């Protein structure tokens, strides 16, 4: 992946009729890289590839069943599956549980009104 400013510099130099070889020498990259960049219509944006964890594969069903019971706590899930033979790291479990926790936190609130005197509210704080 090439940064956008480098992409713009190579394209502007090429438009000014500079050779690919001289562009490569001036910037300090190979001629093949210059050719590759000149074939691109616009600078490529970085995007992280979504990876399915091979370590979590056998434990995913168990995790999905236990999440609600442990309050979507990744640390608790990690400790449980560690006892069941999981060899991976905590951040892997945390990345798996994160989006599921966010989905669970989205709750619809149903507003309802009652006549005066039917409900009360108290603050028991100090």
C-alpha positions in Angstrom: 0.0 0.0 0.0 1.3 3.4 -1.0 0.5 6.6 0.9 -1.7 9.2 -0.9 1.0 11.9 -1.1 3.5 9.5 -2.8 0.8 8.4 -5.2 0.0 12.1 -6.1 3.7 12.9 -6.5 4.4 10.0 -8.9 1.3 10.9 -11.0 2.2 14.5 -11.2 5.8 13.8 -12.2 4.5 11.4 -14.9 2.1 14.0 -16.2 5.1 16.4 -16.5 6.7 13.8 -18.9 9.3 12.5 -16.5 10.3 8.9 -17.1 9.4 6.1 -14.8 13.0 5.3 -14.2 13.9 8.8 -13.1 10.8 9.0 -10.9 11.9 5.7 -9.2 15.4 7.0 -8.7 14.3 10.4 -7.3 11.8 8.9 -4.8 13.9 5.8 -3.9 11.5 3.0 -5.0 11.7 0.4 -7.7 10.5 1.0 -11.3 8.0 -1.8 -10.9 6.4 0.0 -7.9 6.1 3.2 -10.0 4.4 1.2 -12.8 2.0 -0.4 -10.3 1.1 3.1 -8.9 0.6 4.6 -12.3 -1.9 1.8 -13.1 -4.0 2.8 -10.1 -6.9 5.2 -10.9 -6.8 6.6 -7.3 -4.8 6.0 -4.2 -5.7 2.8 -2.4 -7.2 3.2 1.1 -6.0 0.9 3.8 -8.6 -1.6 5.0 -7.9 -4.3 7.5 -8.9 -7.8 6.4 -11.5 -9.5 8.5 -10.1 -12.7 9.9 -11.9 -15.5 11.4 -10.0 -16.8 14.4 -9.0 -20.4 13.9 -8.3 -20.7 17.6 -11.8 -19.6 18.6 -13.5 -21.9 16.0 -14.3 -24.8 18.3 -15.3 -22.5 21.2 -17.6 -20.1 19.3 -20.8 -22.0 20.0 -20.0 -22.2 23.7 -19.2 -18.5 23.8 -22.4 -17.5 22.2 -24.4 -19.6 24.7 -22.5 -18.3 27.7 -22.3 -14.5 26.8 -25.7 -13.5 28.3 -25.1 -15.5 31.5 -21.8 -13.7 32.2 -23.0 -10.2 31.2 -21.0 -10.1 28.0 -17.8 -10.1 30.0 -14.9 -11.1 27.7 -12.6 -11.8 30.7 -15.1 -14.3 32.2 -15.5 -16.0 28.9 -11.7 -16.2 28.4 -11.2 -17.8 31.8 -14.0 -20.4 31.1 -12.7 -21.4 27.7 -9.1 -21.5 29.0 -10.2 -24.3 31.4 -11.7 -26.1 28.4 -8.4 -26.0 26.5 -8.3 -22.7 24.7 -4.7 -21.8 23.8 -5.2 -18.3 22.4 -4.9 -14.9 23.9 -7.4 -12.7 25.7 -7.4 -9.9 23.0 -8.7 -12.5 20.5 -11.6 -13.3 22.7 -12.2 -9.5 23.4 -12.3 -8.8 19.6 -14.9 -11.6 19.2 -17.1 -10.5 22.1 -16.9 -6.7 21.4 -19.4 -6.5 18.5 -21.8 -8.9 20.3 -21.8 -6.8 23.4 -22.6 -3.7 21.3 -25.6 -5.5 19.7 -26.9 -6.5 23.2 -26.6 -3.0 24.6 -29.0 -1.7 21.9 -32.3 -1.9 23.7 -35.5 -0.2 22.7 -37.2 1.8 25.5 -40.9 1.7 25.5 -42.3 4.9 26.9 -45.6 4.7 28.7 -47.7 7.2 30.6 -49.7 6.6 33.7 -52.3 8.9 35.4 -51.1 11.1 38.2 -50.6 9.3 41.5 -50.1 5.8 40.0 -46.3 5.8 40.0 -43.6 7.3 42.2 -39.9 7.8 42.0 -37.5 7.9 44.9 -33.8 8.6 45.2 -32.1 6.5 47.8 -28.7 8.0 47.3 -26.9 9.7 50.2 
